[in-house]
Amino acid sequence: MDKNIVREFEARVRREMDENIVPFWAKRTLDAQGGFIGRMTNDGAIIKDAPKGLVLNTRILWTFSALYVFDKKPEYLALAKRAYDYLMKYFWDSQFGGMYWMLDGKGRPLEDKKQVYGQAFAIYALSEYYRATGEKKAIDTAMQIFDLVEKHARDNQYKGYFETYERDWKMAKDQQLSAVDLVEKKSMNTHLHLLEGLANLYDVWKDEEVGQRVEELLKIFAEKIVHPDGTFCQLFFDEPWNPKSKRVSFGHDIEASWLLYRDAQILNKKAMTERIGKLGLKLAEAVYQNGMDNKKSLFYEAEPTGISNSEKHFWVQVEAVIGFLNAYQLSGRQEYFDVAMDIWKFIEDFHVDKKGGEWFYIVTADGKVDNKGLKVSEWKCPYHNSRGCMEIIQRLGEILTTKT
């Protein structure tokens, strides 16, 4: 490995984070009425009175908390506190507990359902804010949400968690997270991010029950969610974990390949870490073989008959850079490092908005920006690309110190 190549790669990622992604969110997304704006178009127009989603706001809180832990800049801490204060004041349901799914532009509940996916990101963000600040109320709230999810959403018979609840934590009839998801009671996506949140919680607050759930969820991935042949994560399930979809989501597979391993490392049980490392490598190799467009970028989805969606989504590409760097670190195979660099080049060339800042959500197969994806929205947040930059910088630093 040429260390100059690694250093140059690291410098490009650091520059993108420090000069584009973070300044965009720090300077252009503040809402004068409090917190952060809900939506912005690709041309930079703020959509007045847009709804404010739980996923966006928890991901902003996680981002600036993690950035402060990463770089210790006081402005990041101030922005994390801004996000934390708004989340606790407006999203927290003081009557039934948990976080509302959606607010209107004035901070009033618009959709008061308790999506377990959203509660997972609240746990993730609050535990990271605790890591950054030591704020006891943040960790207490994270544990309170954990207890609510355990009490109401856990499937005590078949394990795992159901998707959607009404405001008072009665199970909702509609178990659909978003319009593109199947109406099933369990999903890979919710379990991946609940595991992510609980592992982060366990990392900063060594609660025994939280650790048990992290281990249980890792086993569910290894034994239920990942297809028996090990090449992809099945996406939707009924209560007893019968798969209900054959669709392959390359972004979720490559994200799972590194995120599951990171969560296993936090749990710190050798046998489980080794098991998940092998699982992650197999997922990464399957994406490398089946999900790539000329080894330069990732397609979005496939069915058993072949590629079904050739769009290039920003989060899929940046998760692939992390996932293939993780695969390189685990295997030493040069092609994984090389493809990570090539995908980063694709991001720079097609996703980065060099005029308006931040990244475009969707690029078509022929490299054109698809404006149906907003610059800021309930689902377009700083989490994937800022986390991606921090992960990439850290991993390249590790490679510099361990590889010749």
C-alpha positions as CSV (number, residue, x, y, z in Angstrom):
1,M,0.0,0.0,0.0
2,D,1.4,3.4,-1.0
3,K,1.0,5.6,2.0
4,N,0.9,8.7,-0.1
5,I,-2.2,7.4,-1.8
6,V,-3.8,6.8,1.6
7,R,-2.9,10.3,2.8
8,E,-4.2,12.0,-0.3
9,F,-7.5,10.0,0.0
10,E,-7.8,11.0,3.6
11,A,-7.1,14.7,2.8
12,R,-9.9,14.7,0.2
13,V,-12.4,13.3,2.6
14,R,-11.4,15.7,5.4
15,R,-11.7,18.6,3.0
16,E,-15.2,17.5,1.9
17,M,-16.3,17.2,5.5
18,D,-14.8,20.4,6.8
19,E,-15.4,22.7,3.8
20,N,-18.7,21.5,2.4
21,I,-20.9,19.1,4.5
22,V,-20.5,20.6,8.0
23,P,-20.6,24.3,7.0
24,F,-23.8,23.6,5.0
25,W,-25.6,22.2,8.0
26,A,-24.1,24.5,10.5
27,K,-24.9,27.7,8.6
28,R,-27.7,27.1,6.2
29,T,-30.2,24.9,8.0
30,L,-30.8,26.8,11.2
31,D,-34.5,27.8,11.7
32,A,-34.9,31.3,13.2
33,Q,-37.9,29.9,15.1
34,G,-35.8,27.3,16.8
35,G,-34.0,24.1,15.8
36,F,-33.4,23.3,12.2
37,I,-35.4,23.7,9.0
38,G,-37.5,20.8,7.7
39,R,-37.0,21.0,4.0
40,M,-34.8,22.6,1.3
41,T,-34.9,22.1,-2.4
42,N,-31.9,21.2,-4.5
43,D,-31.5,24.9,-5.6
44,G,-31.3,26.0,-2.0
45,A,-34.8,27.3,-1.4
46,I,-36.1,26.7,2.1
47,I,-39.6,25.4,2.1
48,K,-41.5,27.6,4.6
49,D,-43.4,25.8,7.4
50,A,-42.3,22.4,6.2
51,P,-42.8,19.5,8.6
52,K,-40.0,18.5,10.9
53,G,-39.2,14.8,11.0
54,L,-37.9,12.8,14.0
55,V,-35.3,11.1,11.8
56,L,-33.9,14.4,10.5
57,N,-33.7,16.0,14.0
58,T,-32.2,13.0,15.8
59,R,-29.7,12.6,13.0
60,I,-28.7,16.2,13.3
61,L,-28.2,15.8,17.0
62,W,-26.1,12.6,16.5
63,T,-24.0,14.4,13.8
64,F,-23.0,17.4,15.8
65,S,-22.5,15.4,18.9
66,A,-20.3,12.9,17.1
67,L,-18.4,15.8,15.3
68,Y,-17.7,17.3,18.7
69,V,-16.3,14.0,20.0
70,F,-14.3,13.7,16.8
71,D,-12.8,17.2,16.6
72,K,-13.7,19.0,19.9
73,K,-14.7,22.2,18.2
74,P,-17.0,24.3,20.5
75,E,-19.2,25.3,17.6
76,Y,-20.2,21.7,17.1
77,L,-21.1,21.4,20.8
78,A,-23.3,24.5,20.5
79,L,-25.2,23.0,17.5
80,A,-25.6,19.7,19.2
81,K,-27.1,21.5,22.2
82,R,-29.5,23.4,19.8
83,A,-30.6,20.1,18.4
84,Y,-30.9,18.5,21.8
85,D,-33.0,21.3,23.3
86,Y,-35.4,21.3,20.3
87,L,-35.8,17.5,20.4
88,M,-36.5,17.5,24.1
89,K,-38.9,20.4,24.0
90,Y,-41.0,19.5,21.0
91,F,-40.6,15.9,20.0
92,W,-40.8,14.3,23.5
93,D,-44.3,13.1,24.4
94,S,-44.6,14.0,28.1
95,Q,-47.8,12.0,28.5
96,F,-47.0,8.6,27.0
97,G,-43.2,8.8,26.6
98,G,-41.2,8.4,23.4
99,M,-40.7,10.7,20.5
100,Y,-43.3,11.9,18.0
101,W,-42.7,10.9,14.4
102,M,-43.4,14.3,12.8
103,L,-44.1,17.9,13.8
104,D,-45.5,20.7,11.8
105,G,-43.4,23.8,11.1
106,K,-44.4,25.3,14.5
107,G,-43.3,22.3,16.5
108,R,-46.8,20.8,17.1
109,P,-47.4,17.1,16.6
110,L,-48.4,16.3,13.1
111,E,-48.0,12.5,13.2
112,D,-47.9,11.3,16.7
113,K,-47.2,7.6,16.0
114,K,-44.3,5.9,17.8
115,Q,-42.2,4.3,15.0
116,V,-39.6,2.0,16.5
117,Y,-37.2,3.2,13.7
118,G,-37.5,6.7,15.0
119,Q,-37.1,5.7,18.7
120,A,-34.0,3.9,17.6
121,F,-32.5,7.1,16.3
122,A,-33.5,8.9,19.4
123,I,-31.6,6.4,21.5
124,Y,-28.6,6.7,19.1
125,A,-28.6,10.5,19.2
126,L,-29.2,10.9,22.9
127,S,-26.4,8.4,23.8
128,E,-24.0,10.2,21.5
129,Y,-25.0,13.6,23.1
130,Y,-24.3,12.0,26.5
131,R,-20.8,10.9,25.2
132,A,-20.1,14.4,24.1
133,T,-21.5,16.3,27.1
134,G,-22.1,14.0,30.1
135,E,-25.6,15.3,30.3
136,K,-27.4,12.9,32.6
137,K,-30.9,13.8,31.3
138,A,-29.9,12.6,27.9
139,I,-28.8,9.2,29.0
140,D,-31.8,8.9,31.3
141,T,-34.1,9.7,28.4
142,A,-32.3,7.2,26.1
143,M,-32.8,4.5,28.8
144,Q,-36.5,5.5,29.2
145,I,-37.1,5.1,25.5
146,F,-35.3,1.7,25.6
147,D,-37.6,0.6,28.4
148,L,-40.7,1.7,26.5
149,V,-39.5,-0.2,23.4
150,E,-38.8,-3.3,25.5
151,K,-42.2,-3.1,27.2
152,H,-44.3,-2.4,24.1
153,A,-42.5,-3.4,20.9
154,R,-40.4,-6.4,21.7
155,D,-41.7,-9.8,20.4
156,N,-41.2,-12.0,23.4
157,Q,-42.2,-15.1,21.5
158,Y,-40.1,-14.9,18.3
159,K,-37.7,-12.1,19.4
160,G,-37.0,-8.9,17.6
161,Y,-39.3,-5.9,17.4
162,F,-42.5,-4.8,15.7
163,E,-42.6,-1.6,13.6
164,T,-45.2,0.9,14.5
165,Y,-47.3,2.0,17.5
166,E,-49.9,4.6,18.1
167,R,-49.1,7.6,20.4
168,D,-50.2,5.6,23.5
169,W,-48.0,2.6,22.5
170,K,-50.9,0.4,21.3
171,M,-49.8,-1.5,18.2
172,A,-50.9,0.4,15.0
173,K,-52.8,-1.4,12.3
174,D,-50.5,0.1,9.6
175,Q,-47.0,-1.5,10.2
176,Q,-45.4,0.4,7.3
177,L,-42.4,2.7,7.9
178,S,-42.7,4.6,4.6
179,A,-44.5,4.4,1.2
180,V,-41.7,2.3,-0.4
181,D,-41.8,-0.4,2.4
182,L,-44.0,-3.5,2.6
183,V,-46.7,-3.7,5.2
184,E,-45.1,-6.3,7.4
185,K,-44.5,-6.4,11.1
186,K,-40.7,-6.7,11.0
187,S,-38.0,-5.2,8.8
188,M,-34.3,-5.4,8.3
189,N,-34.0,-1.6,8.3
190,T,-35.6,-1.1,11.7
191,H,-33.6,-3.8,13.3
192,L,-30.3,-2.6,11.9
193,H,-30.8,0.9,13.3
194,L,-32.2,-0.3,16.6
195,L,-29.1,-2.4,17.0
196,E,-27.0,0.6,16.0
197,G,-28.7,2.7,18.6
198,L,-28.5,0.1,21.4
199,A,-24.9,-0.7,20.7
200,N,-24.1,3.1,21.0
201,L,-26.1,3.2,24.2
202,Y,-24.2,0.2,25.6
203,D,-20.9,1.7,24.6
204,V,-21.5,4.7,26.8
205,W,-23.7,3.2,29.5
206,K,-22.9,-0.5,30.3
207,D,-26.5,-1.6,31.2
208,E,-26.6,-5.4,31.3
209,E,-30.0,-5.7,29.6
210,V,-29.0,-3.3,26.8
211,G,-26.0,-5.5,26.2
212,Q,-28.2,-8.6,26.1
213,R,-30.4,-7.0,23.5
214,V,-27.3,-6.1,21.4
215,E,-26.2,-9.7,21.4
216,E,-29.7,-11.0,20.7
217,L,-30.1,-8.6,17.7
218,L,-26.7,-9.7,16.3
219,K,-27.9,-13.3,16.4
220,I,-31.1,-12.3,14.7
221,F,-29.1,-10.9,11.9
222,A,-26.9,-13.9,11.6
223,E,-29.7,-16.4,11.8
224,K,-32.9,-14.7,10.5
225,I,-32.2,-11.6,8.5
226,V,-29.2,-12.5,6.4
227,H,-30.2,-15.0,3.7
228,P,-29.1,-18.6,4.4
229,D,-26.6,-18.3,1.6
230,G,-25.0,-15.3,3.3
231,T,-25.1,-13.0,0.2
232,F,-27.8,-10.4,1.2
233,C,-30.1,-9.2,3.9
234,Q,-33.7,-10.1,3.6
235,L,-35.8,-7.0,4.0
236,F,-39.3,-7.8,5.4
237,F,-40.7,-10.5,7.6
238,D,-43.8,-11.7,9.4
239,E,-43.9,-12.4,13.1
240,P,-42.1,-15.7,13.1
241,W,-39.4,-14.4,10.8
242,N,-40.7,-15.9,7.5
243,P,-39.2,-13.7,4.7
244,K,-41.7,-11.7,2.7
245,S,-39.4,-10.2,0.0
246,K,-36.7,-11.3,-2.3
247,R,-35.6,-7.8,-3.1
248,V,-31.9,-7.0,-2.6
249,S,-30.9,-3.5,-1.3
250,F,-27.2,-3.1,-2.0
251,G,-26.9,0.0,0.2
252,H,-28.4,-1.8,3.2
253,D,-26.2,-4.8,2.6
254,I,-22.9,-2.9,2.5
255,E,-24.0,-0.7,5.4
256,A,-24.8,-3.9,7.4
257,S,-21.4,-5.4,6.5
258,W,-19.5,-2.8,8.5
259,L,-22.1,-1.7,11.0
260,L,-22.8,-5.1,12.4
261,Y,-19.1,-5.7,12.9
262,R,-18.7,-2.4,14.7
263,D,-21.6,-3.3,17.0
264,A,-20.1,-6.7,17.7
265,Q,-16.8,-5.0,18.6
266,I,-18.7,-2.8,21.1
267,L,-20.3,-5.9,22.6
268,N,-16.7,-7.3,22.9
269,K,-17.4,-11.0,22.8
270,K,-14.7,-12.7,20.7
271,A,-16.8,-15.5,19.2
272,M,-19.5,-13.1,18.2
273,T,-17.1,-10.6,16.7
274,E,-15.4,-13.3,14.6
275,R,-18.8,-14.7,13.5
276,I,-20.0,-11.2,12.4
277,G,-16.7,-10.4,10.7
278,K,-17.1,-13.4,8.5
279,L,-20.7,-12.6,7.8
280,G,-19.8,-9.0,6.9
281,L,-17.1,-10.0,4.5
282,K,-19.5,-12.3,2.7
283,L,-22.0,-9.5,2.4
284,A,-19.4,-7.1,1.1
285,E,-18.1,-9.6,-1.5
286,A,-21.7,-10.2,-2.8
287,V,-22.2,-6.5,-3.2
288,Y,-18.8,-6.2,-5.0
289,Q,-19.8,-9.0,-7.4
290,N,-23.5,-8.2,-7.9
291,G,-24.3,-4.6,-7.1
292,M,-21.7,-2.5,-8.8
293,D,-21.9,-0.4,-12.0
294,N,-18.5,-1.0,-13.6
295,K,-16.9,-1.1,-10.1
296,K,-17.3,2.7,-9.9
297,S,-20.6,3.1,-8.0
298,L,-23.5,1.0,-6.6
299,F,-26.9,0.4,-8.1
300,Y,-29.8,0.8,-5.7
301,E,-31.8,-2.4,-5.8
302,A,-32.2,-5.8,-7.5
303,E,-34.8,-8.5,-7.8
304,P,-34.0,-12.2,-8.5
305,T,-34.3,-11.4,-12.2
306,G,-31.6,-8.7,-12.1
307,I,-31.0,-5.0,-11.4
308,S,-34.4,-3.3,-10.8
309,N,-33.4,0.2,-9.8
310,S,-30.2,1.6,-11.3
311,E,-30.3,5.0,-9.5
312,K,-27.4,6.1,-7.5
313,H,-28.4,7.3,-4.0
314,F,-25.9,9.4,-2.0
315,W,-26.2,7.3,1.2
316,V,-25.6,4.0,-0.7
317,Q,-22.4,5.3,-2.2
318,V,-20.9,6.6,1.0
319,E,-21.9,3.5,3.0
320,A,-20.1,1.5,0.3
321,V,-16.9,3.4,0.8
322,I,-17.0,2.6,4.5
323,G,-18.1,-1.0,3.9
324,F,-15.3,-1.7,1.4
325,L,-12.7,-0.1,3.6
326,N,-13.9,-2.3,6.4
327,A,-13.6,-5.3,4.1
328,Y,-10.1,-4.3,3.2
329,Q,-9.1,-4.0,6.8
330,L,-10.6,-7.5,7.6
331,S,-9.2,-9.3,4.5
332,G,-6.3,-7.3,3.2
333,R,-7.6,-7.6,-0.4
334,Q,-6.4,-4.6,-2.4
335,E,-9.5,-4.6,-4.7
336,Y,-11.7,-3.5,-1.8
337,F,-9.5,-0.5,-1.1
338,D,-9.3,0.4,-4.7
339,V,-13.1,0.2,-5.2
340,A,-13.6,2.4,-2.1
341,M,-11.4,5.1,-3.7
342,D,-13.3,4.8,-7.0
343,I,-16.7,5.2,-5.3
344,W,-15.4,8.2,-3.4
345,K,-14.4,9.7,-6.8
346,F,-17.9,9.0,-8.1
347,I,-19.3,10.9,-5.1
348,E,-17.0,13.8,-5.8
349,D,-17.9,13.9,-9.5
350,F,-21.7,13.4,-9.3
351,H,-23.2,13.7,-5.8
352,V,-21.3,16.7,-4.4
353,D,-23.1,20.0,-5.2
354,K,-20.1,22.2,-5.9
355,K,-22.3,25.3,-6.3
356,G,-25.0,24.9,-3.7
357,G,-23.3,22.9,-1.1
358,E,-24.0,19.5,0.5
359,W,-24.8,16.4,-1.8
360,F,-27.5,15.6,-4.2
361,Y,-29.7,12.8,-3.0
362,I,-30.2,10.9,-6.3
363,V,-28.2,10.7,-9.5
364,T,-29.7,8.8,-12.4
365,A,-27.8,5.9,-14.1
366,D,-26.5,8.3,-16.7
367,G,-25.2,10.8,-14.2
368,K,-27.9,13.4,-14.1
369,V,-29.2,15.0,-10.9
370,D,-32.8,13.8,-10.1
371,N,-34.5,16.7,-8.4
372,K,-37.2,14.6,-6.7
373,G,-34.6,14.2,-3.9
374,L,-34.5,17.3,-1.7
375,K,-31.3,18.7,-0.2
376,V,-32.9,18.7,3.3
377,S,-35.9,16.6,4.2
378,E,-37.3,14.1,6.7
379,W,-34.9,11.6,5.1
380,K,-32.1,13.7,3.8
381,C,-29.9,14.4,6.7
382,P,-26.2,14.9,7.6
383,Y,-25.9,11.5,9.2
384,H,-24.8,9.3,6.3
385,N,-22.2,11.6,4.7
386,S,-20.8,13.1,7.9
387,R,-20.6,9.7,9.6
388,G,-19.1,8.4,6.4
389,C,-16.4,11.1,6.4
390,M,-15.5,10.4,10.1
391,E,-15.4,6.7,9.6
392,I,-13.3,6.9,6.4
393,I,-10.8,9.3,8.0
394,Q,-10.5,7.1,11.1
395,R,-10.1,3.9,9.0
396,L,-7.5,5.5,6.7
397,G,-5.6,6.6,9.7
398,E,-5.6,3.0,11.0
399,I,-4.4,1.8,7.6
400,L,-1.6,4.2,7.6
401,T,-0.4,2.9,11.0
402,T,-0.9,-0.8,10.3
403,K,-0.1,-1.3,6.6
404,T,3.2,-1.0,4.8
